[in-house]
Amino acid sequence: MEDWSSRRDLILVALLEGPKSPKELAEVTGMRRPEVEMALVSLRAAGLVVEEEVKGLLRRKTVYRLTEEGIRKAQEARKRLERVAEEIKQRAGEGDVEGIEELLSSYALFLPLLLNLHLIDLALLQSLGA
């Protein structure tokens, strides 16, 4: 399940919330910063994100924002993440412990962003022992 297109999707969805620095993207997605930076290079090359310098409190920082095509791709990726969240919630509601364990293992990469976007609830994961 984990591949670079999945990592790219995570970053695209995170950027739907607005421009973010690589550090902020790492925090929101749960990815390591070098992974974020590698994915951003690929997203820039594909014309899905652009890099901008913005003034911070003490110094300028680099942030990334979605292009029009990036917004379209990010919305598609968000729908896929929403389906993952629904599947997790459905299995939890059914009490399908084996199915939940398999899903959580398969979608481990997505869990931090699912939580940050409030698509799944931390209490749900805790009740499942995740």
DADAUR-V982054 format. One record per backbone hydrogen bond with DSSP energy under -0.5 kcal/mol. NH is the residue of the N-H (numbers start at 1). CO is the residue of the C=O. If there is no record, write none. Layout:
nh=NH co=CO
nh=NH co=CO
This chain:
nh=3 co=1
nh=7 co=3
nh=8 co=4
nh=9 co=5
nh=10 co=6
nh=11 co=7
nh=12 co=8
nh=13 co=9
nh=14 co=10
nh=15 co=11
nh=16 co=12
nh=16 co=13
nh=17 co=14
nh=18 co=15
nh=20 co=64
nh=25 co=21
nh=26 co=22
nh=27 co=23
nh=28 co=24
nh=29 co=25
nh=30 co=26
nh=35 co=32
nh=36 co=32
nh=37 co=33
nh=38 co=34
nh=39 co=35
nh=40 co=36
nh=41 co=37
nh=42 co=38
nh=43 co=39
nh=44 co=40
nh=45 co=41
nh=46 co=42
nh=47 co=44
nh=48 co=43
nh=49 co=43
nh=50 co=65
nh=52 co=63
nh=54 co=52
nh=54 co=61
nh=56 co=59
nh=61 co=54
nh=63 co=52
nh=64 co=20
nh=65 co=50
nh=67 co=48
nh=71 co=67
nh=72 co=68
nh=73 co=69
nh=74 co=70
nh=75 co=71
nh=76 co=72
nh=77 co=73
nh=78 co=74
nh=79 co=75
nh=80 co=76
nh=81 co=77
nh=82 co=78
nh=83 co=79
nh=84 co=80
nh=85 co=81
nh=86 co=82
nh=87 co=83
nh=88 co=84
nh=89 co=85
nh=90 co=86
nh=91 co=87
nh=92 co=88
nh=93 co=89
nh=94 co=90
nh=95 co=91
nh=95 co=92
nh=96 co=91
nh=97 co=95
nh=100 co=96
nh=101 co=97
nh=102 co=98
nh=103 co=99
nh=104 co=100
nh=105 co=101
nh=106 co=102
nh=107 co=103
nh=108 co=105
nh=110 co=107
nh=111 co=107
nh=111 co=108
nh=112 co=108
nh=113 co=29
nh=114 co=110
nh=115 co=111
nh=116 co=112
nh=117 co=113
nh=118 co=115
nh=119 co=114
nh=120 co=114
nh=124 co=121
nh=125 co=121
nh=126 co=122
nh=127 co=123
nh=128 co=124
nh=129 co=126
nh=130 co=125
